[in-house]
Amino acid sequence: MINSILVISSDFTGHGHKSIAESLCEKFSYNKNVKIHIVDGFSLGGTTLLNVAKAYGPITRKSENLWELIWDISSVKPYLINEIIELKIKDRFLDLLKETRPDLILTIHPNFNGSILNILRKYHVTIPFVTLIADLVSITPLWADPRADYIISPTREAKYKCMKFGVPEEKIKVLGFPVRSRFCNHTYNFKKDINYNGKEPFRCIIMSGGEGVGNMKKIAEILLENFNCTVKIVAGRNKALENKLEKALAHKYGDRVEIYGFTENIQDLMQSSDIAFMRGSPNVIMEAVACNVPLIITGALPGQEEGNPRFVEKHNLGIVCADTDKIKDAVTDLIANNSQELIKIKRFQRIYTNPDAAEDIVNFILSIKSNFDEVTEKDADFLISKINM
């Protein structure tokens, strides 16, 4: 029986990993016998790895080329990343293992799959190990270590990538992308879809993940200059961008525009919007889909996000408009004929979204038989004691 789960996440590489952990904890909380230990994997590597994690925001905001290089290295030589991280986290991870005595380990960040599996193998510690992929399509091989007991995939596209990387199909479970319940707690009403006729302003939200990247100012100006609309902009943790947008837009457009920094009630802003403009961040995409907001994807980080715009189009969850100069035409087409295209996208989103994904994932995890189930406490002590050897 699974009573204790060690979750390896990340606090500083965007907000998606924390959001996924939160969505799972909501469902685990219904089982009072299960204790969840959530740890930032980078913290296990001390100051060095934490600084690496904290560099994610500045790199993705200011140097996509550098991020692409990092992605390429991890894709070509995943074993090198695993070995480096294994060396940095080994001692703290073993201490954590002795302290928490987990019945199962769940990783939701790619950097801690192969590295932790290496440590478990070297110390002959047998604990069920499960990976939950936090990307949609373009996954790094770091997600796909065939030694894992199971890999939970959010999409069939990610599943097929795992198989190409050598993971047996029977180890891969496609259970959807877990989204926090507050994004799903609203009522769909098929009879009251958007009906934009130009008399009432339609409501736009512009966002770009927790790090606030992308040309938000220009998109907002195009919308405000050409349409009867209101615009909410979420700059995330990018305080400099928030201040810049406030100075550039608030005075000129008044109450037609609202600027936000990192906000905990993003679901309210999404659910009160008619169109969402965003880059291809997997977590933000799936949260917006859960809120039933048509998407316009304006870009994507190289590597992990590059397949997401095509994914959105393939499943009719929105459209892609990477050229900012074409935003006006794209919006015009969407709101033509009483918003016929927007209404169609909303209906496809309702078909695609799975509000039960987090619950399905938790139920699957709790169904896994722990290797500690049939050993005595003395035997378990002996198993953990091998770490000290």
ZAMI-634891 format. One record per residue (C-alpha): residue in three letters; residue number from 1; x, y, z. Coordinates in steps of 0.5 Angstrom, whole numbers, always signed. Layout:
// residues N
+------+-----+-------+-------+-------+
| type | seq |     x |     y |     z |
+------+-----+-------+-------+-------+
|  Ala | NUM |     X |     Y |     Z |
...
+------+-----+-------+-------+-------+
***
This chain:
// residues 389
+------+-----+-------+-------+-------+
| type | seq |     x |     y |     z |
+------+-----+-------+-------+-------+
|  Met |   1 |    +0 |    +0 |    +0 |
|  Ile |   2 |    +2 |    +7 |    -2 |
|  Asn |   3 |    +3 |   +11 |    +4 |
|  Ser |   4 |    +9 |   +16 |    +3 |
|  Ile |   5 |   +10 |   +19 |    -3 |
|  Leu |   6 |   +17 |   +23 |    -5 |
|  Val |   7 |   +15 |   +28 |   -10 |
|  Ile |   8 |   +21 |   +31 |   -14 |
|  Ser |   9 |   +19 |   +38 |   -17 |
|  Ser |  10 |   +22 |   +45 |   -18 |
|  Asp |  11 |   +21 |   +52 |   -15 |
|  Phe |  12 |   +25 |   +56 |   -20 |
|  Thr |  13 |   +24 |   +54 |   -27 |
|  Gly |  14 |   +18 |   +57 |   -29 |
|  His |  15 |   +11 |   +56 |   -25 |
|  Gly |  16 |    +9 |   +50 |   -29 |
|  His |  17 |   +12 |   +44 |   -24 |
|  Lys |  18 |    +9 |   +47 |   -18 |
|  Ser |  19 |    +2 |   +48 |   -21 |
|  Ile |  20 |    +2 |   +41 |   -23 |
|  Ala |  21 |    +5 |   +39 |   -16 |
|  Glu |  22 |    -1 |   +43 |   -13 |
|  Ser |  23 |    -6 |   +40 |   -18 |
|  Leu |  24 |    -4 |   +33 |   -15 |
|  Cys |  25 |    -4 |   +35 |    -8 |
|  Glu |  26 |   -11 |   +37 |    -8 |
|  Lys |  27 |   -13 |   +30 |   -10 |
|  Phe |  28 |    -8 |   +26 |    -6 |
|  Ser |  29 |   -11 |   +30 |    +0 |
|  Tyr |  30 |   -18 |   +26 |    +0 |
|  Asn |  31 |   -14 |   +20 |    +2 |
|  Lys |  32 |   -12 |   +22 |    +9 |
|  Asn |  33 |    -7 |   +16 |   +10 |
|  Val |  34 |    -2 |   +19 |    +4 |
|  Lys |  35 |    +3 |   +23 |    +6 |
|  Ile |  36 |    +6 |   +27 |    +1 |
|  His |  37 |   +13 |   +30 |    +1 |
|  Ile |  38 |   +15 |   +35 |    -4 |
|  Val |  39 |   +22 |   +37 |    -5 |
|  Asp |  40 |   +25 |   +42 |   -10 |
|  Gly |  41 |   +30 |   +37 |   -14 |
|  Phe |  42 |   +35 |   +43 |   -15 |
|  Ser |  43 |   +36 |   +45 |    -8 |
|  Leu |  44 |   +39 |   +38 |    -7 |
|  Gly |  45 |   +45 |   +40 |   -11 |
|  Gly |  46 |   +46 |   +46 |    -6 |
|  Thr |  47 |   +47 |   +53 |    -8 |
|  Thr |  48 |   +50 |   +51 |   -15 |
|  Leu |  49 |   +44 |   +48 |   -18 |
|  Leu |  50 |   +39 |   +53 |   -15 |
|  Asn |  51 |   +43 |   +58 |   -18 |
|  Val |  52 |   +42 |   +54 |   -25 |
|  Ala |  53 |   +35 |   +54 |   -23 |
|  Lys |  54 |   +34 |   +61 |   -22 |
|  Ala |  55 |   +38 |   +63 |   -29 |
|  Tyr |  56 |   +32 |   +60 |   -32 |
|  Gly |  57 |   +28 |   +66 |   -32 |
|  Pro |  58 |   +33 |   +71 |   -35 |
|  Ile |  59 |   +36 |   +66 |   -40 |
|  Thr |  60 |   +29 |   +65 |   -43 |
|  Arg |  61 |   +27 |   +72 |   -43 |
|  Lys |  62 |   +33 |   +75 |   -46 |
|  Ser |  63 |   +37 |   +69 |   -49 |
|  Glu |  64 |   +33 |   +64 |   -53 |
|  Asn |  65 |   +39 |   +62 |   -57 |
|  Leu |  66 |   +43 |   +60 |   -50 |
|  Trp |  67 |   +37 |   +56 |   -48 |
|  Glu |  68 |   +36 |   +53 |   -55 |
|  Leu |  69 |   +44 |   +51 |   -54 |
|  Ile |  70 |   +42 |   +48 |   -47 |
|  Trp |  71 |   +36 |   +44 |   -50 |
|  Asp |  72 |   +41 |   +41 |   -55 |
|  Ile |  73 |   +46 |   +39 |   -50 |
|  Ser |  74 |   +41 |   +35 |   -46 |
|  Ser |  75 |   +38 |   +32 |   -52 |
|  Val |  76 |   +44 |   +29 |   -55 |
|  Lys |  77 |   +48 |   +27 |   -49 |
|  Pro |  78 |   +43 |   +26 |   -43 |
|  Tyr |  79 |   +47 |   +21 |   -40 |
|  Leu |  80 |   +52 |   +27 |   -38 |
|  Ile |  81 |   +47 |   +31 |   -35 |
|  Asn |  82 |   +45 |   +25 |   -31 |
|  Glu |  83 |   +52 |   +24 |   -29 |
|  Ile |  84 |   +53 |   +31 |   -27 |
|  Ile |  85 |   +46 |   +32 |   -23 |
|  Glu |  86 |   +47 |   +25 |   -20 |
|  Leu |  87 |   +54 |   +28 |   -17 |
|  Lys |  88 |   +51 |   +34 |   -14 |
|  Ile |  89 |   +45 |   +31 |   -11 |
|  Lys |  90 |   +47 |   +24 |    -8 |
|  Asp |  91 |   +49 |   +26 |    -1 |
|  Arg |  92 |   +43 |   +30 |    +0 |
|  Phe |  93 |   +38 |   +26 |    -4 |
|  Leu |  94 |   +40 |   +20 |    +0 |
|  Asp |  95 |   +39 |   +23 |    +7 |
|  Leu |  96 |   +32 |   +25 |    +4 |
|  Leu |  97 |   +31 |   +18 |    +3 |
|  Lys |  98 |   +33 |   +16 |   +10 |
|  Glu |  99 |   +28 |   +22 |   +13 |
|  Thr | 100 |   +22 |   +21 |    +9 |
|  Arg | 101 |   +22 |   +13 |    +7 |
|  Pro | 102 |   +18 |   +14 |    +1 |
|  Asp | 103 |   +14 |    +8 |    -1 |
|  Leu | 104 |   +14 |   +11 |    -8 |
|  Ile | 105 |   +18 |   +17 |   -12 |
|  Leu | 106 |   +15 |   +21 |   -17 |
|  Thr | 107 |   +19 |   +26 |   -21 |
|  Ile | 108 |   +16 |   +32 |   -25 |
|  His | 109 |   +22 |   +35 |   -27 |
|  Pro | 110 |   +26 |   +32 |   -33 |
|  Asn | 111 |   +33 |   +33 |   -29 |
|  Phe | 112 |   +32 |   +28 |   -24 |
|  Asn | 113 |   +30 |   +22 |   -27 |
|  Gly | 114 |   +36 |   +19 |   -30 |
|  Ser | 115 |   +40 |   +22 |   -24 |
|  Ile | 116 |   +36 |   +19 |   -18 |
|  Leu | 117 |   +35 |   +12 |   -22 |
|  Asn | 118 |   +43 |   +12 |   -22 |
|  Ile | 119 |   +43 |   +13 |   -15 |
|  Leu | 120 |   +38 |    +8 |   -13 |
|  Arg | 121 |   +41 |    +3 |   -18 |
|  Lys | 122 |   +48 |    +4 |   -15 |
|  Tyr | 123 |   +46 |    +3 |    -7 |
|  His | 124 |   +41 |    -3 |    -9 |
|  Val | 125 |   +35 |    +1 |    -6 |
|  Thr | 126 |   +28 |    -1 |   -10 |
|  Ile | 127 |   +23 |    +4 |    -9 |
|  Pro | 128 |   +17 |    +4 |   -15 |
|  Phe | 129 |   +19 |   +10 |   -19 |
|  Val | 130 |   +14 |   +14 |   -23 |
|  Thr | 131 |   +16 |   +20 |   -28 |
|  Leu | 132 |   +10 |   +25 |   -30 |
|  Ile | 133 |   +12 |   +29 |   -36 |
|  Ala | 134 |   +10 |   +36 |   -36 |
|  Asp | 135 |   +11 |   +38 |   -43 |
|  Leu | 136 |    +6 |   +36 |   -49 |
|  Val | 137 |   +10 |   +34 |   -55 |
|  Ser | 138 |   +17 |   +36 |   -56 |
|  Ile | 139 |   +20 |   +32 |   -50 |
|  Thr | 140 |   +27 |   +31 |   -48 |
|  Pro | 141 |   +30 |   +24 |   -47 |
|  Leu | 142 |   +31 |   +26 |   -40 |
|  Trp | 143 |   +24 |   +25 |   -39 |
|  Ala | 144 |   +24 |   +18 |   -42 |
|  Asp | 145 |   +29 |   +13 |   -38 |
|  Pro | 146 |   +26 |    +6 |   -39 |
|  Arg | 147 |   +29 |    +4 |   -32 |
|  Ala | 148 |   +23 |    +8 |   -29 |
|  Asp | 149 |   +17 |    +3 |   -27 |
|  Tyr | 150 |   +12 |    +8 |   -30 |
|  Ile | 151 |   +12 |   +14 |   -34 |
|  Ile | 152 |    +5 |   +18 |   -34 |
|  Ser | 153 |    +5 |   +22 |   -41 |
|  Pro | 154 |    +0 |   +28 |   -42 |
|  Thr | 155 |    -1 |   +26 |   -49 |
|  Arg | 156 |    -1 |   +21 |   -54 |
|  Glu | 157 |    +4 |   +25 |   -58 |
|  Ala | 158 |    +9 |   +25 |   -52 |
|  Lys | 159 |    +8 |   +18 |   -51 |
|  Tyr | 160 |   +10 |   +16 |   -58 |
|  Lys | 161 |   +17 |   +20 |   -57 |
|  Cys | 162 |   +18 |   +16 |   -51 |
|  Met | 163 |   +17 |   +10 |   -55 |
|  Lys | 164 |   +22 |   +13 |   -60 |
|  Phe | 165 |   +27 |   +14 |   -54 |
|  Gly | 166 |   +27 |    +6 |   -52 |
|  Val | 167 |   +21 |    +6 |   -47 |
|  Pro | 168 |   +17 |    +0 |   -47 |
|  Glu | 169 |   +10 |    +2 |   -49 |
|  Glu | 170 |    +7 |    -2 |   -43 |
|  Lys | 171 |   +11 |    +3 |   -38 |
|  Ile | 172 |    +7 |    +9 |   -41 |
|  Lys | 173 |    +0 |   +11 |   -39 |
|  Val | 174 |    -3 |   +17 |   -42 |
|  Leu | 175 |    -7 |   +20 |   -37 |
|  Gly | 176 |    -8 |   +27 |   -39 |
|  Phe | 177 |    -5 |   +34 |   -37 |
|  Pro | 178 |    -6 |   +35 |   -29 |
|  Val | 179 |    -9 |   +42 |   -28 |
|  Arg | 180 |   -11 |   +45 |   -22 |
|  Ser | 181 |   -19 |   +45 |   -20 |
|  Arg | 182 |   -20 |   +52 |   -20 |
|  Phe | 183 |   -19 |   +52 |   -27 |
|  Cys | 184 |   -24 |   +47 |   -28 |
|  Asn | 185 |   -29 |   +50 |   -23 |
|  His | 186 |   -34 |   +53 |   -28 |
|  Thr | 187 |   -40 |   +51 |   -32 |
|  Tyr | 188 |   -40 |   +51 |   -39 |
|  Asn | 189 |   -46 |   +53 |   -43 |
|  Phe | 190 |   -47 |   +52 |   -50 |
|  Lys | 191 |   -52 |   +57 |   -51 |
|  Lys | 192 |   -49 |   +63 |   -49 |
|  Asp | 193 |   -42 |   +63 |   -53 |
|  Ile | 194 |   -39 |   +69 |   -55 |
|  Asn | 195 |   -43 |   +73 |   -60 |
|  Tyr | 196 |   -39 |   +79 |   -62 |
|  Asn | 197 |   -43 |   +84 |   -66 |
|  Gly | 198 |   -38 |   +90 |   -65 |
|  Lys | 199 |   -43 |   +94 |   -60 |
|  Glu | 200 |   -40 |   +91 |   -54 |
|  Pro | 201 |   -32 |   +90 |   -53 |
|  Phe | 202 |   -29 |   +83 |   -53 |
|  Arg | 203 |   -24 |   +82 |   -47 |
|  Cys | 204 |   -17 |   +80 |   -49 |
|  Ile | 205 |   -12 |   +77 |   -44 |
|  Ile | 206 |    -5 |   +77 |   -46 |
|  Met | 207 |    +0 |   +72 |   -42 |
|  Ser | 208 |    +7 |   +69 |   -43 |
|  Gly | 209 |    +8 |   +64 |   -37 |
|  Gly | 210 |   +11 |   +65 |   -30 |
|  Glu | 211 |   +17 |   +69 |   -33 |
|  Gly | 212 |   +13 |   +74 |   -38 |
|  Val | 213 |   +17 |   +73 |   -44 |
|  Gly | 214 |   +14 |   +76 |   -51 |
|  Asn | 215 |   +12 |   +82 |   -55 |
|  Met | 216 |    +6 |   +84 |   -50 |
|  Lys | 217 |    +6 |   +91 |   -51 |
|  Lys | 218 |    +6 |   +91 |   -59 |
|  Ile | 219 |    +0 |   +86 |   -59 |
|  Ala | 220 |    -4 |   +90 |   -54 |
|  Glu | 221 |    -3 |   +96 |   -58 |
|  Ile | 222 |    -5 |   +93 |   -64 |
|  Leu | 223 |   -12 |   +90 |   -61 |
|  Leu | 224 |   -13 |   +97 |   -57 |
|  Glu | 225 |   -12 |  +101 |   -64 |
|  Asn | 226 |   -16 |   +97 |   -68 |
|  Phe | 227 |   -22 |   +93 |   -64 |
|  Asn | 228 |   -27 |   +95 |   -59 |
|  Cys | 229 |   -24 |   +91 |   -54 |
|  Thr | 230 |   -21 |   +91 |   -47 |
|  Val | 231 |   -14 |   +88 |   -45 |
|  Lys | 232 |   -11 |   +85 |   -39 |
|  Ile | 233 |    -4 |   +83 |   -39 |
|  Val | 234 |    +0 |   +79 |   -34 |
|  Ala | 235 |    +7 |   +80 |   -34 |
|  Gly | 236 |    +9 |   +74 |   -29 |
|  Arg | 237 |   +15 |   +75 |   -25 |
|  Asn | 238 |   +18 |   +80 |   -30 |
|  Lys | 239 |   +17 |   +86 |   -26 |
|  Ala | 240 |   +21 |   +90 |   -30 |
|  Leu | 241 |   +16 |   +88 |   -36 |
|  Glu | 242 |   +10 |   +90 |   -31 |
|  Asn | 243 |   +13 |   +97 |   -30 |
|  Lys | 244 |   +15 |   +98 |   -37 |
|  Leu | 245 |    +8 |   +96 |   -40 |
|  Glu | 246 |    +4 |  +100 |   -34 |
|  Lys | 247 |    +8 |  +107 |   -36 |
|  Ala | 248 |    +7 |  +105 |   -44 |
|  Leu | 249 |    +0 |  +103 |   -44 |
|  Ala | 250 |    -4 |  +105 |   -38 |
|  His | 251 |    -4 |  +113 |   -39 |
|  Lys | 252 |    -6 |  +112 |   -46 |
|  Tyr | 253 |   -11 |  +107 |   -46 |
|  Gly | 254 |   -14 |  +108 |   -39 |
|  Asp | 255 |   -19 |  +103 |   -36 |
|  Arg | 256 |   -19 |   +99 |   -43 |
|  Val | 257 |   -12 |   +96 |   -41 |
|  Glu | 258 |   -10 |   +93 |   -34 |
|  Ile | 259 |    -3 |   +90 |   -32 |
|  Tyr | 260 |    -2 |   +85 |   -27 |
|  Gly | 261 |    +5 |   +82 |   -25 |
|  Phe | 262 |    +5 |   +75 |   -22 |
|  Thr | 263 |    -2 |   +73 |   -20 |
|  Glu | 264 |    -5 |   +67 |   -16 |
|  Asn | 265 |   -12 |   +68 |   -19 |
|  Ile | 266 |   -10 |   +67 |   -26 |
|  Gln | 267 |   -16 |   +63 |   -27 |
|  Asp | 268 |   -21 |   +69 |   -26 |
|  Leu | 269 |   -18 |   +73 |   -31 |
|  Met | 270 |   -18 |   +67 |   -36 |
|  Gln | 271 |   -25 |   +65 |   -35 |
|  Ser | 272 |   -27 |   +73 |   -36 |
|  Ser | 273 |   -24 |   +73 |   -43 |
|  Asp | 274 |   -26 |   +72 |   -50 |
|  Ile | 275 |   -19 |   +71 |   -53 |
|  Ala | 276 |   -12 |   +69 |   -50 |
|  Phe | 277 |    -6 |   +71 |   -53 |
|  Met | 278 |    +0 |   +67 |   -51 |
|  Arg | 279 |    +7 |   +63 |   -52 |
|  Gly | 280 |    +7 |   +56 |   -53 |
|  Ser | 281 |    +8 |   +54 |   -45 |
|  Pro | 282 |    +5 |   +47 |   -44 |
|  Asn | 283 |    +2 |   +49 |   -37 |
|  Val | 284 |    -1 |   +56 |   -39 |
|  Ile | 285 |    -4 |   +52 |   -45 |
|  Met | 286 |    -8 |   +47 |   -42 |
|  Glu | 287 |   -10 |   +52 |   -36 |
|  Ala | 288 |   -13 |   +56 |   -41 |
|  Val | 289 |   -16 |   +50 |   -45 |
|  Ala | 290 |   -19 |   +48 |   -38 |
|  Cys | 291 |   -22 |   +55 |   -38 |
|  Asn | 292 |   -25 |   +54 |   -45 |
|  Val | 293 |   -22 |   +61 |   -47 |
|  Pro | 294 |   -20 |   +60 |   -55 |
|  Leu | 295 |   -12 |   +61 |   -56 |
|  Ile | 296 |    -8 |   +65 |   -61 |
|  Ile | 297 |    -1 |   +62 |   -60 |
|  Thr | 298 |    +4 |   +68 |   -61 |
|  Gly | 299 |   +11 |   +64 |   -60 |
|  Ala | 300 |   +14 |   +58 |   -57 |
|  Leu | 301 |   +21 |   +57 |   -53 |
|  Pro | 302 |   +26 |   +53 |   -58 |
|  Gly | 303 |   +26 |   +46 |   -55 |
|  Gln | 304 |   +21 |   +44 |   -50 |
|  Glu | 305 |   +15 |   +48 |   -53 |
|  Glu | 306 |   +17 |   +48 |   -61 |
|  Gly | 307 |   +12 |   +43 |   -62 |
|  Asn | 308 |    +6 |   +46 |   -58 |
|  Pro | 309 |    +3 |   +51 |   -63 |
|  Arg | 310 |    +2 |   +45 |   -68 |
|  Phe | 311 |    -1 |   +41 |   -62 |
|  Val | 312 |    -6 |   +47 |   -61 |
|  Glu | 313 |    -8 |   +47 |   -69 |
|  Lys | 314 |    -8 |   +40 |   -69 |
|  His | 315 |   -13 |   +39 |   -64 |
|  Asn | 316 |   -17 |   +46 |   -66 |
|  Leu | 317 |   -16 |   +49 |   -59 |
|  Gly | 318 |   -14 |   +55 |   -62 |
|  Ile | 319 |   -10 |   +58 |   -68 |
|  Val | 320 |    -2 |   +60 |   -69 |
|  Cys | 321 |    +0 |   +67 |   -71 |
|  Ala | 322 |    +7 |   +68 |   -70 |
|  Asp | 323 |    +8 |   +74 |   -74 |
|  Thr | 324 |    +6 |   +80 |   -69 |
|  Asp | 325 |    +4 |   +84 |   -76 |
|  Lys | 326 |    -1 |   +79 |   -77 |
|  Ile | 327 |    -5 |   +79 |   -71 |
|  Lys | 328 |   -10 |   +84 |   -73 |
|  Asp | 329 |   -12 |   +80 |   -79 |
|  Ala | 330 |   -12 |   +74 |   -75 |
|  Val | 331 |   -17 |   +77 |   -70 |
|  Thr | 332 |   -21 |   +80 |   -75 |
|  Asp | 333 |   -22 |   +73 |   -78 |
|  Leu | 334 |   -24 |   +70 |   -71 |
|  Ile | 335 |   -29 |   +75 |   -70 |
|  Ala | 336 |   -33 |   +75 |   -76 |
|  Asn | 337 |   -40 |   +72 |   -77 |
|  Asn | 338 |   -42 |   +73 |   -70 |
|  Ser | 339 |   -35 |   +70 |   -68 |
|  Gln | 340 |   -36 |   +63 |   -71 |
|  Glu | 341 |   -29 |   +61 |   -71 |
|  Leu | 342 |   -29 |   +63 |   -64 |
|  Ile | 343 |   -35 |   +59 |   -62 |
|  Lys | 344 |   -32 |   +53 |   -66 |
|  Ile | 345 |   -25 |   +53 |   -62 |
|  Lys | 346 |   -29 |   +53 |   -55 |
|  Arg | 347 |   -33 |   +47 |   -57 |
|  Phe | 348 |   -27 |   +43 |   -59 |
|  Gln | 349 |   -24 |   +45 |   -53 |
|  Arg | 350 |   -30 |   +42 |   -49 |
|  Ile | 351 |   -29 |   +36 |   -52 |
|  Tyr | 352 |   -21 |   +35 |   -51 |
|  Thr | 353 |   -20 |   +38 |   -44 |
|  Asn | 354 |   -20 |   +33 |   -39 |
|  Pro | 355 |   -22 |   +36 |   -32 |
|  Asp | 356 |   -21 |   +29 |   -28 |
|  Ala | 357 |   -14 |   +28 |   -31 |
|  Ala | 358 |   -11 |   +30 |   -24 |
|  Glu | 359 |   -15 |   +25 |   -20 |
|  Asp | 360 |   -14 |   +20 |   -26 |
|  Ile | 361 |    -6 |   +20 |   -24 |
|  Val | 362 |    -7 |   +20 |   -17 |
|  Asn | 363 |   -11 |   +14 |   -17 |
|  Phe | 364 |    -6 |   +10 |   -22 |
|  Ile | 365 |    +0 |   +12 |   -17 |
|  Leu | 366 |    -4 |   +10 |   -11 |
|  Ser | 367 |    -6 |    +3 |   -15 |
|  Ile | 368 |    +2 |    +2 |   -16 |
|  Lys | 369 |    +4 |    -4 |   -11 |
|  Ser | 370 |   +10 |    -1 |    -6 |
|  Asn | 371 |   +16 |    -6 |    -6 |
|  Phe | 372 |   +15 |    -5 |    +2 |
|  Asp | 373 |    +8 |    -8 |    +2 |
|  Glu | 374 |   +11 |   -15 |    +4 |
|  Val | 375 |   +17 |   -13 |    +8 |
|  Thr | 376 |   +17 |   -12 |   +16 |
|  Glu | 377 |   +19 |    -6 |   +19 |
|  Lys | 378 |   +26 |    -9 |   +21 |
|  Asp | 379 |   +27 |   -11 |   +13 |
|  Ala | 380 |   +25 |    -4 |   +11 |
|  Asp | 381 |   +30 |    -1 |   +16 |
|  Phe | 382 |   +36 |    -6 |   +13 |
|  Leu | 383 |   +34 |    -4 |    +6 |
|  Ile | 384 |   +35 |    +4 |    +8 |
|  Ser | 385 |   +41 |    +2 |   +12 |
|  Lys | 386 |   +44 |    +0 |    +6 |
|  Ile | 387 |   +45 |    +7 |    +4 |
|  Asn | 388 |   +50 |    +8 |    +9 |
|  Met | 389 |   +55 |    +3 |    +6 |
+------+-----+-------+-------+-------+
***
